[in-house]
Amino acid sequence: MTVEASPLRKLDPPESAGLRLTFLVLWGIDAVAATLFFLVPYATELNPVTVFFYELIGLPGVALAAICYAAIVVVIGHVLSDPMDVRFVSIVVILYVGFVANNLLLLLYRQPLPELLGIWG
């Protein structure tokens, strides 16, 4: 008798716990900043999916959108094999560093990062 392994058993997280923790921390900061964008009059959320969820169900929609983004990253990181999973999560972390920096600067100084750097605006 042959027993086939479930595809779910082949899911494995990227080996770097620090990298996964970094993603989680940056994702959390970005999720809070995205929520604040709907509460302050001078900042605007640009992500159309987040805006759609917000218009659909209010602030819980922002959290739902953030959870969906995190779930997509986690699933992709589990499906990819080593070392592609670590590379993928590393790229996502690098992107989130930019997102978080931009969002925090926008909330604190009312200007996005490219405008503060003189790249845009």
VEXMAR-770823 format. One record per atom (N, C-alpha, C): atom name; x, y, z; residue in one letter. Coordinates in nm, 4 decimals. Example, Ala and Ser with C-alpha at 12.3 -4.5 7.8 and 13.67 -1.06 7.14 Angstrom:
residues 2
+--------+----------+----------+----------+------+
! drendo !        u !        v !        w ! nuti !
+--------+----------+----------+----------+------+
!      N !   1.3190 !  -0.5690 !   0.7800 !    A !
!     CA !   1.2300 !  -0.4500 !   0.7800 !    A !
!      C !   1.3200 !  -0.3300 !   0.7800 !    A !
!      N !   1.2850 !  -0.2250 !   0.7080 !    S !
!     CA !   1.3670 !  -0.1060 !   0.7140 !    S !
!      C !   1.2900 !   0.0030 !   0.7870 !    S !
+--------+----------+----------+----------+------+
//
This chain:
residues 121
+--------+----------+----------+----------+------+
! drendo !        u !        v !        w ! nuti !
+--------+----------+----------+----------+------+
!      N !   0.0838 !  -0.1174 !   0.0000 !    M !
!     CA !   0.0000 !   0.0000 !   0.0000 !    M !
!      C !   0.0890 !   0.1246 !   0.0000 !    M !
!      N !   0.0569 !   0.2157 !  -0.0874 !    T !
!     CA !   0.1349 !   0.3380 !  -0.1003 !    T !
!      C !   0.0574 !   0.4535 !  -0.0385 !    T !
!      N !   0.1276 !   0.5284 !   0.0435 !    V !
!     CA !   0.0663 !   0.6464 !   0.1044 !    V !
!      C !   0.1349 !   0.7689 !   0.0473 !    V !
!      N !   0.0546 !   0.8578 !  -0.0129 !    E !
!     CA !   0.1101 !   0.9803 !  -0.0684 !    E !
!      C !   0.1103 !   1.0884 !   0.0377 !    E !
!      N !   0.2170 !   1.1642 !   0.0387 !    A !
!     CA !   0.2263 !   1.2758 !   0.1334 !    A !
!      C !   0.1381 !   1.3893 !   0.0852 !    A !
!      N !   0.0745 !   1.4521 !   0.1776 !    S !
!     CA !  -0.0084 !   1.5683 !   0.1467 !    S !
!      C !   0.0806 !   1.6817 !   0.0988 !    S !
!      N !   0.0344 !   1.7614 !   0.0003 !    P !
!     CA !   0.1156 !   1.8751 !  -0.0439 !    P !
!      C !   0.1429 !   1.9731 !   0.0703 !    P !
!      N !   0.0558 !   1.9762 !   0.1699 !    L !
!     CA !   0.0771 !   2.0671 !   0.2819 !    L !
!      C !   0.1988 !   2.0278 !   0.3649 !    L !
!      N !   0.2343 !   1.9007 !   0.3640 !    R !
!     CA !   0.3508 !   1.8572 !   0.4392 !    R !
!      C !   0.4802 !   1.9054 !   0.3765 !    R !
!      N !   0.4771 !   1.9425 !   0.2515 !    K !
!     CA !   0.5976 !   1.9893 !   0.1832 !    K !
!      C !   0.6233 !   2.1374 !   0.2074 !    K !
!      N !   0.5288 !   2.2042 !   0.2701 !    L !
!     CA !   0.5465 !   2.3459 !   0.2989 !    L !
!      C !   0.6501 !   2.3609 !   0.4096 !    L !
!      N !   0.7482 !   2.4443 !   0.3836 !    D !
!     CA !   0.8491 !   2.4685 !   0.4861 !    D !
!      C !   0.8843 !   2.6159 !   0.4879 !    D !
!      N !   0.8978 !   2.6732 !   0.6064 !    P !
!     CA !   0.9310 !   2.8155 !   0.6141 !    P !
!      C !   1.0762 !   2.8386 !   0.5770 !    P !
!      N !   1.1099 !   2.9600 !   0.5351 !    P !
!     CA !   1.2503 !   2.9926 !   0.5109 !    P !
!      C !   1.3305 !   2.9670 !   0.6383 !    P !
!      N !   1.4532 !   2.9241 !   0.6222 !    E !
!     CA !   1.5352 !   2.8838 !   0.7359 !    E !
!      C !   1.5668 !   2.9976 !   0.8322 !    E !
!      N !   1.5728 !   3.1192 !   0.7853 !    S !
!     CA !   1.6160 !   3.2305 !   0.8685 !    S !
!      C !   1.5018 !   3.2837 !   0.9554 !    S !
!      N !   1.5071 !   3.2502 !   1.0851 !    A !
!     CA !   1.4054 !   3.3003 !   1.1773 !    A !
!      C !   1.4163 !   3.4523 !   1.1921 !    A !
!      N !   1.5392 !   3.5056 !   1.1898 !    G !
!     CA !   1.5587 !   3.6502 !   1.1995 !    G !
!      C !   1.4953 !   3.7238 !   1.0831 !    G !
!      N !   1.5074 !   3.6672 !   0.9655 !    L !
!     CA !   1.4485 !   3.7278 !   0.8463 !    L !
!      C !   1.2967 !   3.7281 !   0.8562 !    L !
!      N !   1.2410 !   3.6183 !   0.9027 !    R !
!     CA !   1.0954 !   3.6112 !   0.9192 !    R !
!      C !   1.0478 !   3.7091 !   1.0257 !    R !
!      N !   1.1226 !   3.7231 !   1.1340 !    L !
!     CA !   1.0871 !   3.8183 !   1.2395 !    L !
!      C !   1.0961 !   3.9619 !   1.1881 !    L !
!      N !   1.1986 !   3.9908 !   1.1091 !    T !
!     CA !   1.2132 !   4.1237 !   1.0501 !    T !
!      C !   1.0934 !   4.1559 !   0.9612 !    T !
!      N !   1.0524 !   4.0585 !   0.8801 !    F !
!     CA !   0.9346 !   4.0787 !   0.7960 !    F !
!      C !   0.8127 !   4.1080 !   0.8820 !    F !
!      N !   0.7933 !   4.0310 !   0.9876 !    L !
!     CA !   0.6771 !   4.0488 !   1.0735 !    L !
!      C !   0.6765 !   4.1869 !   1.1379 !    L !
!      N !   0.7904 !   4.2317 !   1.1864 !    V !
!     CA !   0.7988 !   4.3638 !   1.2503 !    V !
!      C !   0.7703 !   4.4745 !   1.1486 !    V !
!      N !   0.8355 !   4.4673 !   1.0320 !    L !
!     CA !   0.8136 !   4.5703 !   0.9295 !    L !
!      C !   0.6699 !   4.5680 !   0.8793 !    L !
!      N !   0.6146 !   4.4487 !   0.8624 !    W !
!     CA !   0.4759 !   4.4373 !   0.8189 !    W !
!      C !   0.3837 !   4.5022 !   0.9213 !    W !
!      N !   0.4093 !   4.4793 !   1.0494 !    G !
!     CA !   0.3267 !   4.5381 !   1.1537 !    G !
!      C !   0.3328 !   4.6905 !   1.1538 !    G !
!      N !   0.4528 !   4.7448 !   1.1399 !    I !
!     CA !   0.4678 !   4.8908 !   1.1339 !    I !
!      C !   0.3951 !   4.9467 !   1.0123 !    I !
!      N !   0.4093 !   4.8792 !   0.8990 !    D !
!     CA !   0.3427 !   4.9245 !   0.7769 !    D !
!      C !   0.1910 !   4.9166 !   0.7912 !    D !
!      N !   0.1415 !   4.8126 !   0.8553 !    A !
!     CA !  -0.0035 !   4.7982 !   0.8749 !    A !
!      C !  -0.0571 !   4.9111 !   0.9632 !    A !
!      N !   0.0151 !   4.9452 !   1.0687 !    V !
!     CA !  -0.0276 !   5.0557 !   1.1557 !    V !
!      C !  -0.0233 !   5.1881 !   1.0794 !    V !
!      N !   0.0834 !   5.2093 !   1.0032 !    A !
!     CA !   0.0940 !   5.3332 !   0.9254 !    A !
!      C !  -0.0188 !   5.3426 !   0.8231 !    A !
!      N !  -0.0492 !   5.2326 !   0.7563 !    A !
!     CA !  -0.1579 !   5.2338 !   0.6576 !    A !
!      C !  -0.2906 !   5.2688 !   0.7247 !    A !
!      N !  -0.3116 !   5.2182 !   0.8442 !    T !
!     CA !  -0.4339 !   5.2512 !   0.9186 !    T !
!      C !  -0.4372 !   5.4000 !   0.9516 !    T !
!      N !  -0.3234 !   5.4535 !   0.9939 !    L !
!     CA !  -0.3172 !   5.5962 !   1.0276 !    L !
!      C !  -0.3435 !   5.6851 !   0.9065 !    L !
!      N !  -0.3112 !   5.6365 !   0.7866 !    F !
!     CA !  -0.3368 !   5.7151 !   0.6662 !    F !
!      C !  -0.4844 !   5.7492 !   0.6519 !    F !
!      N !  -0.5711 !   5.6633 !   0.7041 !    F !
!     CA !  -0.7147 !   5.6890 !   0.6943 !    F !
!      C !  -0.7649 !   5.7763 !   0.8080 !    F !
!      N !  -0.6790 !   5.8015 !   0.9070 !    L !
!     CA !  -0.7203 !   5.8801 !   1.0223 !    L !
!      C !  -0.6669 !   6.0227 !   1.0205 !    L !
!      N !  -0.5621 !   6.0482 !   0.9430 !    V !
!     CA !  -0.5051 !   6.1832 !   0.9359 !    V !
!      C !  -0.5468 !   6.2473 !   0.8031 !    V !
!      N !  -0.5735 !   6.3761 !   0.8036 !    P !
!     CA !  -0.6244 !   6.4405 !   0.6820 !    P !
!      C !  -0.5169 !   6.4670 !   0.5761 !    P !
!      N !  -0.3905 !   6.4641 !   0.6112 !    Y !
!     CA !  -0.2860 !   6.5040 !   0.5175 !    Y !
!      C !  -0.2176 !   6.3882 !   0.4463 !    Y !
!      N !  -0.2513 !   6.2662 !   0.4778 !    A !
!     CA !  -0.1890 !   6.1505 !   0.4123 !    A !
!      C !  -0.2953 !   6.0686 !   0.3411 !    A !
!      N !  -0.2561 !   6.0067 !   0.2322 !    T !
!     CA !  -0.3482 !   5.9268 !   0.1523 !    T !
!      C !  -0.2862 !   5.7913 !   0.1239 !    T !
!      N !  -0.3639 !   5.6879 !   0.1461 !    E !
!     CA !  -0.3204 !   5.5529 !   0.1121 !    E !
!      C !  -0.3308 !   5.5371 !  -0.0384 !    E !
!      N !  -0.2235 !   5.4902 !  -0.1007 !    L !
!     CA !  -0.2211 !   5.4771 !  -0.2456 !    L !
!      C !  -0.2567 !   5.3373 !  -0.2948 !    L !
!      N !  -0.2479 !   5.2384 !  -0.2081 !    N !
!     CA !  -0.2757 !   5.1011 !  -0.2494 !    N !
!      C !  -0.4251 !   5.0846 !  -0.2762 !    N !
!      N !  -0.4636 !   5.0557 !  -0.4000 !    P !
!     CA !  -0.6064 !   5.0483 !  -0.4331 !    P !
!      C !  -0.6787 !   4.9334 !  -0.3634 !    P !
!      N !  -0.6104 !   4.8255 !  -0.3339 !    V !
!     CA !  -0.6750 !   4.7136 !  -0.2648 !    V !
!      C !  -0.7087 !   4.7540 !  -0.1220 !    V !
!      N !  -0.6148 !   4.8183 !  -0.0546 !    T !
!     CA !  -0.6401 !   4.8655 !   0.0816 !    T !
!      C !  -0.7523 !   4.9676 !   0.0833 !    T !
!      N !  -0.7517 !   5.0587 !  -0.0117 !    V !
!     CA !  -0.8578 !   5.1596 !  -0.0211 !    V !
!      C !  -0.9926 !   5.0919 !  -0.0455 !    V !
!      N !  -0.9958 !   4.9934 !  -0.1335 !    F !
!     CA !  -1.1204 !   4.9208 !  -0.1623 !    F !
!      C !  -1.1743 !   4.8536 !  -0.0361 !    F !
!      N !  -1.0862 !   4.7832 !   0.0370 !    F !
!     CA !  -1.1287 !   4.7165 !   0.1600 !    F !
!      C !  -1.1758 !   4.8179 !   0.2630 !    F !
!      N !  -1.1082 !   4.9337 !   0.2694 !    Y !
!     CA !  -1.1491 !   5.0394 !   0.3632 !    Y !
!      C !  -1.2878 !   5.0914 !   0.3273 !    Y !
!      N !  -1.3119 !   5.1167 !   0.2002 !    E !
!     CA !  -1.4425 !   5.1669 !   0.1572 !    E !
!      C !  -1.5513 !   5.0623 !   0.1780 !    E !
!      N !  -1.5135 !   4.9362 !   0.1706 !    L !
!     CA !  -1.6091 !   4.8278 !   0.1862 !    L !
!      C !  -1.6513 !   4.8086 !   0.3323 !    L !
!      N !  -1.5524 !   4.8047 !   0.4253 !    I !
!     CA !  -1.5864 !   4.7741 !   0.5647 !    I !
!      C !  -1.5181 !   4.8644 !   0.6670 !    I !
!      N !  -1.4578 !   4.9731 !   0.6235 !    G !
!     CA !  -1.3972 !   5.0676 !   0.7174 !    G !
!      C !  -1.2582 !   5.0243 !   0.7625 !    G !
!      N !  -1.2173 !   5.0679 !   0.8818 !    L !
!     CA !  -1.0832 !   5.0378 !   0.9323 !    L !
!      C !  -1.0532 !   4.8880 !   0.9434 !    L !
!      N !  -1.1514 !   4.8025 !   0.9763 !    P !
!     CA !  -1.1204 !   4.6591 !   0.9738 !    P !
!      C !  -1.0766 !   4.6109 !   0.8345 !    P !
!      N !  -1.1200 !   4.6808 !   0.7311 !    G !
!     CA !  -1.0782 !   4.6473 !   0.5950 !    G !
!      C !  -0.9295 !   4.6711 !   0.5725 !    G !
!      N !  -0.8753 !   4.7722 !   0.6389 !    V !
!     CA !  -0.7318 !   4.8000 !   0.6286 !    V !
!      C !  -0.6543 !   4.6855 !   0.6927 !    V !
!      N !  -0.6997 !   4.6423 !   0.8090 !    A !
!     CA !  -0.6356 !   4.5285 !   0.8762 !    A !
!      C !  -0.6506 !   4.4012 !   0.7935 !    A !
!      N !  -0.7679 !   4.3808 !   0.7349 !    L !
!     CA !  -0.7894 !   4.2630 !   0.6514 !    L !
!      C !  -0.6964 !   4.2632 !   0.5305 !    L !
!      N !  -0.6806 !   4.3783 !   0.4672 !    A !
!     CA !  -0.5891 !   4.3884 !   0.3530 !    A !
!      C !  -0.4461 !   4.3565 !   0.3966 !    A !
!      N !  -0.4043 !   4.4102 !   0.5111 !    A !
!     CA !  -0.2693 !   4.3838 !   0.5611 !    A !
!      C !  -0.2493 !   4.2356 !   0.5901 !    A !
!      N !  -0.3493 !   4.1721 !   0.6486 !    I !
!     CA !  -0.3408 !   4.0288 !   0.6773 !    I !
!      C !  -0.3315 !   3.9491 !   0.5478 !    I !
!      N !  -0.4054 !   3.9896 !   0.4466 !    C !
!     CA !  -0.3988 !   3.9216 !   0.3166 !    C !
!      C !  -0.2588 !   3.9328 !   0.2554 !    C !
!      N !  -0.1978 !   4.0521 !   0.2634 !    Y !
!     CA !  -0.0631 !   4.0696 !   0.2095 !    Y !
!      C !   0.0351 !   3.9796 !   0.2828 !    Y !
!      N !   0.0259 !   3.9767 !   0.4149 !    A !
!     CA !   0.1170 !   3.8931 !   0.4937 !    A !
!      C !   0.0959 !   3.7459 !   0.4611 !    A !
!      N !  -0.0289 !   3.7046 !   0.4473 !    A !
!     CA !  -0.0586 !   3.5649 !   0.4164 !    A !
!      C !   0.0006 !   3.5248 !   0.2816 !    A !
!      N !  -0.0091 !   3.6129 !   0.1843 !    I !
!     CA !   0.0470 !   3.5833 !   0.0523 !    I !
!      C !   0.1981 !   3.5644 !   0.0628 !    I !
!      N !   0.2656 !   3.6528 !   0.1346 !    V !
!     CA !   0.4113 !   3.6423 !   0.1504 !    V !
!      C !   0.4479 !   3.5137 !   0.2237 !    V !
!      N !   0.3753 !   3.4825 !   0.3308 !    V !
!     CA !   0.4052 !   3.3623 !   0.4087 !    V !
!      C !   0.3838 !   3.2368 !   0.3244 !    V !
!      N !   0.2745 !   3.2301 !   0.2513 !    V !
!     CA !   0.2473 !   3.1120 !   0.1683 !    V !
!      C !   0.3546 !   3.0964 !   0.0608 !    V !
!      N !   0.3887 !   3.2054 !  -0.0074 !    I !
!     CA !   0.4919 !   3.1964 !  -0.1107 !    I !
!      C !   0.6245 !   3.1542 !  -0.0487 !    I !
!      N !   0.6596 !   3.2101 !   0.0664 !    G !
!     CA !   0.7835 !   3.1726 !   0.1337 !    G !
!      C !   0.7864 !   3.0267 !   0.1743 !    G !
!      N !   0.6703 !   2.9695 !   0.2064 !    H !
!     CA !   0.6637 !   2.8285 !   0.2438 !    H !
!      C !   0.6672 !   2.7362 !   0.1218 !    H !
!      N !   0.6139 !   2.7824 !   0.0096 !    V !
!     CA !   0.6074 !   2.6987 !  -0.1098 !    V !
!      C !   0.7426 !   2.6923 !  -0.1816 !    V !
!      N !   0.8143 !   2.8044 !  -0.1843 !    L !
!     CA !   0.9431 !   2.8058 !  -0.2530 !    L !
!      C !   1.0441 !   2.7193 !  -0.1790 !    L !
!      N !   1.1332 !   2.6603 !  -0.2552 !    S !
!     CA !   1.2364 !   2.5778 !  -0.1925 !    S !
!      C !   1.3575 !   2.6634 !  -0.1586 !    S !
!      N !   1.4402 !   2.6104 !  -0.0694 !    D !
!     CA !   1.5627 !   2.6783 !  -0.0293 !    D !
!      C !   1.6588 !   2.6787 !  -0.1472 !    D !
!      N !   1.7252 !   2.7841 !  -0.1850 !    P !
!     CA !   1.7399 !   2.9136 !  -0.1217 !    P !
!      C !   1.6452 !   3.0199 !  -0.1770 !    P !
!      N !   1.5566 !   2.9809 !  -0.2683 !    M !
!     CA !   1.4650 !   3.0792 !  -0.3279 !    M !
!      C !   1.3723 !   3.1401 !  -0.2235 !    M !
!      N !   1.3329 !   3.0620 !  -0.1222 !    D !
!     CA !   1.2433 !   3.1156 !  -0.0202 !    D !
!      C !   1.3113 !   3.2271 !   0.0584 !    D !
!      N !   1.4383 !   3.2086 !   0.0909 !    V !
!     CA !   1.5112 !   3.3123 !   0.1645 !    V !
!      C !   1.5304 !   3.4360 !   0.0774 !    V !
!      N !   1.5602 !   3.4151 !  -0.0494 !    R !
!     CA !   1.5750 !   3.5300 !  -0.1411 !    R !
!      C !   1.4445 !   3.6067 !  -0.1539 !    R !
!      N !   1.3341 !   3.5349 !  -0.1684 !    F !
!     CA !   1.2036 !   3.5991 !  -0.1819 !    F !
!      C !   1.1714 !   3.6832 !  -0.0587 !    F !
!      N !   1.1843 !   3.6234 !   0.0600 !    V !
!     CA !   1.1526 !   3.6968 !   0.1825 !    V !
!      C !   1.2505 !   3.8128 !   0.2007 !    V !
!      N !   1.3756 !   3.7962 !   0.1602 !    S !
!     CA !   1.4734 !   3.9062 !   0.1686 !    S !
!      C !   1.4298 !   4.0234 !   0.0816 !    S !
!      N !   1.3838 !   3.9950 !  -0.0383 !    I !
!     CA !   1.3366 !   4.1003 !  -0.1285 !    I !
!      C !   1.2144 !   4.1698 !  -0.0684 !    I !
!      N !   1.1234 !   4.0918 !  -0.0102 !    V !
!     CA !   1.0050 !   4.1506 !   0.0521 !    V !
!      C !   1.0461 !   4.2394 !   0.1693 !    V !
!      N !   1.1425 !   4.1958 !   0.2494 !    V !
!     CA !   1.1902 !   4.2767 !   0.3613 !    V !
!      C !   1.2496 !   4.4074 !   0.3112 !    V !
!      N !   1.3286 !   4.4011 !   0.2055 !    I !
!     CA !   1.3877 !   4.5234 !   0.1478 !    I !
!      C !   1.2778 !   4.6181 !   0.1000 !    I !
!      N !   1.1757 !   4.5635 !   0.0353 !    L !
!     CA !   1.0635 !   4.6470 !  -0.0087 !    L !
!      C !   0.9919 !   4.7097 !   0.1113 !    L !
!      N !   0.9693 !   4.6308 !   0.2154 !    Y !
!     CA !   0.9013 !   4.6830 !   0.3332 !    Y !
!      C !   0.9833 !   4.7899 !   0.4039 !    Y !
!      N !   1.1156 !   4.7808 !   0.4009 !    V !
!     CA !   1.1989 !   4.8876 !   0.4578 !    V !
!      C !   1.1656 !   5.0192 !   0.3879 !    V !
!      N !   1.1558 !   5.0161 !   0.2553 !    G !
!     CA !   1.1184 !   5.1364 !   0.1798 !    G !
!      C !   0.9780 !   5.1831 !   0.2116 !    G !
!      N !   0.8834 !   5.0888 !   0.2183 !    F !
!     CA !   0.7446 !   5.1254 !   0.2485 !    F !
!      C !   0.7342 !   5.1891 !   0.3861 !    F !
!      N !   0.7961 !   5.1246 !   0.4838 !    V !
!     CA !   0.7884 !   5.1742 !   0.6215 !    V !
!      C !   0.8552 !   5.3105 !   0.6336 !    V !
!      N !   0.9730 !   5.3254 !   0.5731 !    A !
!     CA !   1.0423 !   5.4550 !   0.5787 !    A !
!      C !   0.9557 !   5.5634 !   0.5172 !    A !
!      N !   0.8995 !   5.5351 !   0.4020 !    N !
!     CA !   0.8137 !   5.6325 !   0.3348 !    N !
!      C !   0.6910 !   5.6650 !   0.4197 !    N !
!      N !   0.6258 !   5.5635 !   0.4714 !    N !
!     CA !   0.5036 !   5.5853 !   0.5487 !    N !
!      C !   0.5302 !   5.6640 !   0.6767 !    N !
!      N !   0.6359 !   5.6276 !   0.7478 !    L !
!     CA !   0.6666 !   5.6984 !   0.8718 !    L !
!      C !   0.7053 !   5.8435 !   0.8457 !    L !
!      N !   0.7857 !   5.8669 !   0.7427 !    L !
!     CA !   0.8235 !   6.0043 !   0.7097 !    L !
!      C !   0.7017 !   6.0854 !   0.6663 !    L !
!      N !   0.6126 !   6.0221 !   0.5928 !    L !
!     CA !   0.4905 !   6.0903 !   0.5506 !    L !
!      C !   0.4044 !   6.1272 !   0.6716 !    L !
!      N !   0.3953 !   6.0366 !   0.7667 !    L !
!     CA !   0.3155 !   6.0656 !   0.8852 !    L !
!      C !   0.3821 !   6.1696 !   0.9752 !    L !
!      N !   0.5140 !   6.1644 !   0.9880 !    L !
!     CA !   0.5849 !   6.2561 !   1.0767 !    L !
!      C !   0.6075 !   6.3943 !   1.0159 !    L !
!      N !   0.6473 !   6.3977 !   0.8882 !    Y !
!     CA !   0.6866 !   6.5241 !   0.8253 !    Y !
!      C !   0.5923 !   6.5703 !   0.7147 !    Y !
!      N !   0.4884 !   6.4921 !   0.6903 !    R !
!     CA !   0.3886 !   6.5237 !   0.5884 !    R !
!      C !   0.4467 !   6.5302 !   0.4477 !    R !
!      N !   0.5589 !   6.4632 !   0.4281 !    Q !
!     CA !   0.6213 !   6.4533 !   0.2961 !    Q !
!      C !   0.6692 !   6.3104 !   0.2752 !    Q !
!      N !   0.6492 !   6.2559 !   0.1550 !    P !
!     CA !   0.6990 !   6.1208 !   0.1288 !    P !
!      C !   0.8513 !   6.1199 !   0.1144 !    P !
!      N !   0.9099 !   6.0035 !   0.1289 !    L !
!     CA !   1.0548 !   5.9876 !   0.1228 !    L !
!      C !   1.1165 !   6.0429 !  -0.0056 !    L !
!      N !   1.0614 !   6.0147 !  -0.1254 !    P !
!     CA !   1.1238 !   6.0697 !  -0.2460 !    P !
!      C !   1.1262 !   6.2224 !  -0.2478 !    P !
!      N !   1.0221 !   6.2840 !  -0.1922 !    E !
!     CA !   1.0167 !   6.4300 !  -0.1886 !    E !
!      C !   1.1207 !   6.4838 !  -0.0896 !    E !
!      N !   1.1372 !   6.4193 !   0.0235 !    L !
!     CA !   1.2382 !   6.4607 !   0.1216 !    L !
!      C !   1.3791 !   6.4473 !   0.0667 !    L !
!      N !   1.4002 !   6.3466 !  -0.0170 !    L !
!     CA !   1.5321 !   6.3243 !  -0.0778 !    L !
!      C !   1.5548 !   6.4108 !  -0.2007 !    L !
!      N !   1.4518 !   6.4837 !  -0.2439 !    G !
!     CA !   1.4630 !   6.5698 !  -0.3609 !    G !
!      C !   1.4552 !   6.4932 !  -0.4924 !    G !
!      N !   1.4052 !   6.3701 !  -0.4886 !    I !
!     CA !   1.3938 !   6.2876 !  -0.6091 !    I !
!      C !   1.2658 !   6.3195 !  -0.6857 !    I !
!      N !   1.1631 !   6.3589 !  -0.6104 !    W !
!     CA !   1.0314 !   6.3766 !  -0.6707 !    W !
!      C !   0.9615 !   6.4905 !  -0.6001 !    W !
!      N !   0.8816 !   6.5643 !  -0.6727 !    G !
!     CA !   0.8016 !   6.6693 !  -0.6108 !    G !
!      C !   0.8599 !   6.7996 !  -0.6298 !    G !
+--------+----------+----------+----------+------+
//
